[in-house]
Amino acid sequence: MQDFYFYTENKVEFSGNVFSTFTLFIYLNLFFLVNRFLQKSKPGDLIEIIRGNYSHWAVYVGNGYVVHFGAPKSQSGSSIGGVDGIVMKEKLEDVAGKDKWRVNNSLDKKYKPLPPDEIVKKACSLVGVSLKYHLTKYNCEHFATEMRYGKAESRQTDGFCCSNNSWSRIHSWTSEILTGNFQLLR
């Protein structure tokens, strides 16, 4: 195997072939994106489902299933606060539908996650339970983070809805991309 040779003309020679650094950059990025895409969800992972202006959150419990919390469909348009929500276990593909989703355990640097089997057991034990749903005080993201970390937190409402400061959400996403915590959307 031959070594890389770097030239000042912005070219790279590899195994007798000459590639521009841009082409090499593209190949390397594609390698990392494909590698990330092939990573599988593991039990206890948090799943973020991108739904346009907001994200829906769930806990992956294995075999293609997630446990998630939300207001009943009949009340979903008016679920700002105080309505009864329900904890549900469903196939990830059914919950996500045509929406993009990703594994998002980005709070792992802030909080120590509970053991995966404990996360799954805790989430599954609440399936069918009715809880008070509130858009800013206890929503699907609060539920998911409480299952994984033992602390209910919603970055999308803390940094976006409540303070009307979209910059904190953008900053959060940018930080995730730069630190490598940002997962490829599926």
C-alpha positions, -999 to +999 in steps of 0.1 A: +000+000+000+014+034-010+014+065+012-005+097+006+015+124-011+003+160-005+013+186-031+010+224-029-013+224-060-042+212-038-038+176-051-034+143-034-017+113-050-029+079-037-017+046-052-007+062-084-040+080-089-044+118-085-075+131-066-083+166-057-085+172-019-122+180-025-129+146-040-110+129-012-131+150+013-163+138-004-152+101-003-142+103+034-175+121+043-195+095+025-177+068+043-185+083+077-221+090+067-227+054+055-210+041+087-233+062+108-263+052+089-255+015+095-253+021+132-284+004+147-306+017+174-298+001+207-323-005+236-324+025+258-315+050+230-336+081+226-352+085+192-359+120+178-385+121+151-384+153+131-419+167+124-413+200+108-415+227+135-410+203+164-396+168+172-414+139+187-393+118+211-394+081+220-373+055+238-361+025+217-369-007+235-357-032+210-371-053+181-382-022+162-404-009+190-404+024+209-422+036+240-434+072+237-457+097+254-483+120+239-517+135+239-544+114+224-548+120+186-582+137+191-565+163+213-531+166+196-539+199+180-548+215+214-522+199+236-507+231+250-513+220+286-532+201+311-546+173+290-543+136+297-516+119+277-509+082+273-477+062+272-477+039+242-455+011+228-455+010+190-433+001+161-409+029+153-418+028+116-455+034+126-447+063+150-423+079+125-444+073+094-427+092+066-409+116+090-371+115+093-357+102+126-324+097+143-308+083+175-302+114+197-284+107+230-268+141+230-275+147+267-251+118+276-224+144+282-246+163+307-262+133+325-251+098+330-276+074+313-292+047+333-283+011+323-301+001+291-321-027+307-333-003+334-344+023+308-363-003+289-379-019+320-390+015+333-404+027+300-423-005+293-437-005+328-455+027+320-472+016+288-509+023+290-505+047+319-522+081+316-501+111+326-508+149+324-494+162+291-482+198+290-463+213+260-437+231+281-438+213+314-441+176+306-441+165+269-427+136+250-391+148+253-395+152+290-408+117+292-380+102+271-352+120+289-367+110+323-366+074+312-329+075+300-314+099+326-339+100+355-343+137+348-371+152+327-358+178+303-369+193+271-344+213+251-368+221+224-392+238+248-366+252+272-346+268+244-373+275+218-409+277+229-405+293+263-379+319+257-387+325+220-349+322+215-344+300+184-307+307+185-302+283+215-318+255+195-297+263+164-266+265+187-275+231+202-278+215+167-246+231+156-227+218+187-241+183+180-228+184+145-194+197+154-189+173+183-201+143+163-232+137+183-255+145+154-268+113+139-278+109+103-316+112+098-333+081+085 
